[in-house]
């Protein structure tokens, strides 16, 4: 694909990077990811390992952090948990007695990630990995790093509100909370932005112009650009935003200004002076 020319500083908050990718025509290696990001005019990208059920993420997180060294990548740590969103008495009891297994994220894991300067936040896919328990959430409240959470039919807006949004850390809901292409969920998530000051949405796999424009017009400080790479080529994701009927100021906000307020490491690198 041709290199895009658009004049914006763009940062990407939603990119998966397999920690053990091998070279090959279809492999998303760190070098290929860096090349595609440059092609799309993306200056920095948040990266994290894919979600895998019943798996400890310690090694994959470390692998992604290792691949981020000397590249324009900002690593966040993938986490999992034991809790399921069930408001029934049986569900509450099951959550209360559930115990972490060896593959589950612990409070100590969260603390280590938070004070390891290789990581700049967390990512969670509730449909694959559940939600953290109260002890893990308490540490997440203490460290106050941003959390990217995959939203959609497996994690609808109301569930995210009850399980995560009451906490003190910033939450960035991926796919406008409507994956795969559920407009009613996307609009429900946009509605929730009025209630929660530290909640944001990101744009990957949001193919509807009306919802993208609505969010940017009603909540211009809460929308962050995400490409969804490697499932979507970053050129395509950038063009979807560039063709919206919104002001240039709002494009600057979605492409970089908003994300840099939420994730400090996405800001411009300081100039090195002799």
C-alpha positions in Angstrom: 0.0 0.0 0.0 1.1 3.5 -0.7 2.6 5.6 2.1 0.0 8.0 3.5 0.6 11.8 3.6 -1.7 13.6 6.0 0.2 16.0 8.1 -1.0 14.7 11.5 1.0 13.2 14.4 -0.8 9.9 14.9 -0.4 7.5 17.8 -2.1 4.1 17.9 -3.5 2.6 21.1 -4.6 -0.8 19.9 -2.1 -3.1 18.2 -1.4 -6.8 18.9 2.1 -8.0 18.5 2.7 -11.8 18.8 5.7 -12.1 21.2 7.2 -15.1 19.3 6.4 -14.2 15.7 8.5 -16.0 13.2 9.6 -14.6 9.8 7.2 -15.4 7.0 4.9 -13.8 4.4 2.0 -13.5 6.8 3.8 -13.1 10.1 3.4 -9.9 12.0 7.0 -9.5 13.1 8.2 -6.4 15.0 10.0 -5.2 11.9 6.9 -5.6 9.7 4.8 -3.8 12.3 7.2 -0.9 12.5 7.3 -0.7 8.7 3.5 -0.7 8.4 3.1 1.9 11.1 5.7 4.2 9.4 3.8 3.7 6.1 0.6 4.9 7.7 2.3 7.9 9.4 1.9 6.5 12.9 4.7 7.7 15.2 4.0 5.4 18.2 1.9 2.4 18.9 0.7 0.7 22.0 1.4 -3.0 21.7 0.4 -6.1 23.6 0.2 -9.9 23.1 -2.9 -11.6 21.8 -5.4 -13.0 24.2 -5.1 -16.8 24.9 -7.4 -18.6 27.3 -6.1 -20.4 30.3 -2.6 -18.9 29.8 -0.2 -17.1 32.0 0.7 -13.8 30.3 4.0 -13.2 32.1 6.2 -14.6 29.3 4.2 -13.1 26.4 4.2 -9.7 28.1 8.0 -9.9 28.6 8.4 -10.9 25.0 6.4 -7.9 23.7 8.4 -5.6 26.0 11.6 -7.0 24.7 10.5 -6.4 21.1 9.6 -2.8 22.0 13.2 -1.8 22.8 14.5 0.8 20.3 11.2 0.7 18.4 8.3 3.2 18.5 6.3 0.8 20.6 4.7 1.3 24.0 4.1 -2.0 25.7 1.2 -2.7 28.0 0.8 -5.9 30.0 -2.1 -8.3 29.3 -3.9 -9.5 32.5 -6.6 -11.9 33.3 -8.9 -12.8 36.3 -11.2 -15.2 38.0 -14.4 -13.1 38.1 -17.5 -13.4 35.8 -20.3 -10.8 35.4 -23.2 -12.7 37.0 -25.7 -10.6 39.1 -27.5 -13.7 40.3 -27.0 -15.0 43.9 -25.4 -18.1 42.4 -23.0 -16.1 40.3 -22.0 -13.9 43.2 -21.4 -16.9 45.3 -19.3 -18.5 42.6 -17.2 -15.4 42.2 -16.8 -15.2 46.0 -15.3 -18.7 46.3 -13.3 -18.7 43.0 -9.6 -19.0 43.5 -6.7 -18.0 41.3 -4.9 -20.7 39.3 -1.3 -20.5 38.3 -2.1 -18.7 35.0 -4.1 -15.9 36.7 -2.7 -12.4 37.2 -2.0 -11.7 40.9 -1.7 -8.5 42.8 2.0 -9.0 42.9 2.1 -9.3 39.1 0.2 -6.0 38.7 2.6 -4.3 41.1 5.6 -5.6 39.2 4.3 -4.4 35.9 3.4 -1.0 37.3 6.9 -0.3 38.6 8.7 -1.8 35.5 9.4 1.1 33.2 8.9 -1.2 30.2 5.1 -1.3 30.7 2.7 1.7 30.6 -0.7 0.2 31.4 -2.7 -3.0 31.1 -5.0 -4.7 28.6 -7.9 -7.0 29.3 -10.2 -9.1 27.1 -13.1 -10.2 29.4 -14.6 -12.5 26.9 -11.4 -14.6 26.9 -10.0 -14.0 30.4 -12.7 -12.8 32.7 -12.3 -9.9 35.1 -9.7 -9.3 37.9 -10.8 -10.0 41.5 -11.1 -7.4 44.2 -7.5 -7.8 45.4 -6.1 -7.3 41.9 -8.4 -4.3 41.3 -7.3 -2.7 44.6 -3.7 -2.7 43.4 -4.8 -1.4 40.0 -6.5 1.4 41.8 -3.3 2.2 43.7 -1.1 2.3 40.6 -3.7 4.2 38.5 -2.3 3.0 35.1 -4.7 3.0 32.2 -6.5 -0.1 31.2 -7.5 -1.1 27.7 -10.5 -3.4 27.7 -12.0 -5.1 24.7 -15.7 -4.2 24.6 -18.5 -5.9 22.7 -21.1 -8.7 22.9 -18.9 -10.6 25.4 -18.4 -7.4 27.5 -21.3 -5.0 26.9 -21.3 -1.4 28.3 -23.4 -2.1 31.4 -21.2 -5.0 32.4 -18.1 -2.9 31.9 -19.6 -0.2 34.0 -20.4 -2.5 36.9 -17.1 -4.4 36.8 -14.5 -1.7 35.9 -15.7 1.9 35.4 -16.3 2.6 39.1 -12.6 2.3 39.8 -10.1 5.1 39.9 -7.9 4.1 36.9 -8.6 5.3 33.4 -10.4 2.8 31.2 -10.2 2.8 27.4 -13.0 0.7 25.9 -11.8 -0.8 22.6 -14.0 -1.0 19.5 -16.4 1.6 21.0 -17.7 -1.3 23.2 -19.5 -2.8 20.2 -17.4 -5.6 18.7 -18.3 -7.1 16.3 -20.1 -4.2 14.6 -23.0 -3.9 17.1 -24.2 -0.4 16.7 -26.6 -0.5 19.7 -23.7 -1.4 22.0 -21.5 1.4 20.5 -24.2 4.0 21.1 -24.7 2.6 24.6 -21.0 3.1 25.3 -21.0 6.6 23.9 -23.9 7.3 26.3 -21.8 6.1 29.3 -19.1 8.6 28.5 -21.4 11.3 30.1 -21.4 9.3 33.4 -17.8 8.4 33.7 -15.1 11.1 33.5 -12.2 8.7 33.2 -13.7 6.5 30.5 -12.6 6.7 26.9 -13.3 4.8 23.6 -11.0 3.8 20.8 -11.7 3.4 17.2 -10.5 0.0 16.0 -13.0 -2.1 14.0 -15.6 0.7 14.2 -16.8 0.9 10.6 -19.8 3.2 11.1 -19.3 6.8 10.2 -22.4 8.0 12.2 -21.1 6.5 15.5 -17.5 7.8 15.0 -18.8 11.3 14.2 -21.3 11.3 17.0 -18.6 10.4 19.6 -16.2 13.0 18.3 -18.9 15.7 18.2 -20.3 14.9 21.7 -17.1 13.8 23.5 -14.1 15.2 21.5 -11.7 14.6 24.4 -12.7 10.9 24.9 -12.0 9.3 21.5 -8.6 7.7 20.8 -7.3 6.2 17.6 -6.7 2.5 17.4 -5.9 0.6 14.2 -6.6 -3.0 15.3 -3.4 -4.1 13.5 -2.7 -6.9 12.4 -6.3 -7.7 11.7 -6.7 -4.3 10.0 -4.0 -2.6 8.0 -3.2 0.7 9.7 -3.5 2.6 6.4 -7.2 1.6 6.3 -7.8 2.5 9.9 -6.2 6.0 9.4 -8.2 6.7 6.2 -11.5 5.9 8.0 -10.8 8.7 10.4 -9.4 11.1 7.8 -12.7 10.9 5.8 -15.0 11.9 8.7 -16.9 15.1 8.5 -15.3 16.7 11.6 -13.0 19.7 12.2 -9.2 19.5 11.9 -9.0 20.2 15.7 -11.1 17.0 16.4 -8.8 15.0 14.1 -5.8 16.2 16.0 -7.5 15.1 19.3 -8.5 11.6 18.1 -5.1 11.0 16.4 -2.8 12.0 19.2 -3.8 14.7 21.8 -6.3 12.6 23.7 -4.1 9.5 23.8 -1.1 11.4 25.1 -3.2 12.6 28.0 -4.1 9.1 29.0 -0.8 7.3 28.2 2.1 9.6 28.9 4.6 7.4 26.9 2.8 8.2 23.7 3.9 11.8 23.8 6.7 13.1 21.6 10.2 12.0 22.7 12.2 14.9 24.3 14.8 16.4 22.0 18.3 15.3 22.8 20.5 18.3 23.0 24.4 18.1 23.0 
